[in-house]
Amino acid sequence: MGEAVERYPLGRDTAESKRLNEQHKLLIEIVDGAIDSTIPLDRISSVADVATGTGVWLWDAQQALCKVADGSARYFHGFDISSAQFPAALNEIELSVHDVLTPFAPEHRDRYDLIHVRLLVTALGESEFETAVQNLLSILKPGGYLQWVEIDYTPLYDPKNTHHPKAMPMIQSWTKYMDQNNISRNAPIAVAKAFETAGLVEVVNRPFLVRGREDIKARAQAWELGFWSTVMPLVLKRTGEAANSDEASEKANGIIADLAAAFAHGEVIDVRFRTVIGQKAN
Ligand SMILES: C[S@@+](CC[C@H](N)C(=O)[O-])C[C@H]1O[C@@H](n2cnc3c(N)ncnc32)[C@H](O)[C@@H]1O
């Protein structure tokens, strides 16, 4: 029997780890910092980052919490389905392999004041957000905060929301791939609904735009170009637009050259971020 193909389209090599770390620096400028400013830092002593990747968010969360000079000891734990991108050494941060779609071990139950999740959109099917949130809820302390940052791709499907013609080949292949793989068009909505279903309270869903942010425009374009360059060969193979790896890489090169031309004309692909925050009832 063949191995199940992972939905997640990104690799886990050194180049991808570097891309994730660079992406993190941009994302915390797009959204409201590593820890959303609505979360009271003085109430946070144990922190989990689920689908942590390289653990880069944990490092920044640790720095932010260090500045709260209340002398209390803090605990940090990263979980990911794969250890391939775990760093060799992270100061006072524990790391474990764990699939968010399965229940956490009993020692983590009701343990965390803050759980952060970011960018699982391409790894989970639309219907899997609820299972993930149920599992996360079990490791959240009563009164603790769940902060989940996701991408809303619906502007790519909206014919009224125009993009430069040279960006369209990328958008067409990417949206085809998303639909074929049951990837959520609007993951923040799926997350927010899963929060409500799980009984999280005080749920907020904060929007953050990328297009129109002149202060970060060049970095946003470089990030978008980097992301779609990374995934496009696999996308073309999985959608059947390329028959083999050679054809996929040749076609991807053309699509990415067109995307770069669109960026040279000032385009920024209109992906939107949202931070969804909820609290576990006391
Ligand atoms: C796009 S990366 C984001 C990493 C990190 N959250 C960040 O923002 O830098 C997605 C991560 O989710 C992990 N992942 C995919 N499916 C998962 C699952 N079912 N449970 C836990 N982690 C998962 C991948 O291994 C990868 O590290």
The ligand as an SDF file (V2000), in Angstrom:
LIG
                    3D

 27 29  0  0  0  0  0  0  0  0999 V2000
    3.4470   27.1130    7.1190 C   0  0  0  0  0  0  0  0  0  0  0  0
    4.2560   26.2750    8.4170 S   0  0  0  0  0  0  0  0  0  0  0  0
    4.0640   27.4610    9.7280 C   0  0  0  0  0  0  0  0  0  0  0  0
    5.0360   27.2710   10.8580 C   0  0  0  0  0  0  0  0  0  0  0  0
    4.8670   28.2600   12.0090 C   0  0  0  0  0  0  0  0  0  0  0  0
    3.5500   28.1840   12.5960 N   0  0  0  0  0  0  0  0  0  0  0  0
    5.1250   29.6660   11.5310 C   0  0  0  0  0  0  0  0  0  0  0  0
    4.1840   30.4360   11.3480 O   0  0  0  0  0  0  0  0  0  0  0  0
    6.3160   29.9870   11.3550 O   0  0  0  0  0  0  0  0  0  0  0  0
    3.0880   25.0130    8.8860 C   0  0  0  0  0  0  0  0  0  0  0  0
    3.5990   24.0420    9.9310 C   0  0  0  0  0  0  0  0  0  0  0  0
    2.5180   23.1910   10.2930 O   0  0  0  0  0  0  0  0  0  0  0  0
    3.0420   21.8950   10.5200 C   0  0  0  0  0  0  0  0  0  0  0  0
    1.9260   20.9450   10.4460 N   0  0  0  0  0  0  0  0  0  0  0  0
    1.2950   20.5040    9.3360 C   0  0  0  0  0  0  0  0  0  0  0  0
    0.2930   19.6800    9.6730 N   0  0  0  0  0  0  0  0  0  0  0  0
    0.2910   19.5980   11.0340 C   0  0  0  0  0  0  0  0  0  0  0  0
   -0.5090   18.8940   11.9920 C   0  0  0  0  0  0  0  0  0  0  0  0
   -1.5250   18.1150   11.5890 N   0  0  0  0  0  0  0  0  0  0  0  0
   -0.2130   19.0250   13.2930 N   0  0  0  0  0  0  0  0  0  0  0  0
    0.8200   19.8100   13.7020 C   0  0  0  0  0  0  0  0  0  0  0  0
    1.6080   20.4970   12.8460 N   0  0  0  0  0  0  0  0  0  0  0  0
    1.3350   20.4090   11.5310 C   0  0  0  0  0  0  0  0  0  0  0  0
    4.0850   21.7530    9.4290 C   0  0  0  0  0  0  0  0  0  0  0  0
    4.9860   20.6910    9.7120 O   0  0  0  0  0  0  0  0  0  0  0  0
    4.7220   23.1390    9.4600 C   0  0  0  0  0  0  0  0  0  0  0  0
    5.7800   23.1880   10.3850 O   0  0  0  0  0  0  0  0  0  0  0  0
  1  2  1  0
  2  3  1  0
  2 10  1  0
  3  4  1  0
  4  5  1  0
  5  6  1  0
  5  7  1  0
  7  8  2  0
  7  9  1  0
 10 11  1  0
 11 12  1  0
 11 26  1  0
 12 13  1  0
 13 14  1  0
 13 24  1  0
 14 15  1  0
 14 23  1  0
 15 16  2  0
 16 17  1  0
 17 18  1  0
 17 23  2  0
 18 19  1  0
 18 20  2  0
 20 21  1  0
 21 22  2  0
 22 23  1  0
 24 25  1  0
 24 26  1  0
 26 27  1  0
M  CHG  2   2   1   9  -1
M  END
$$$$
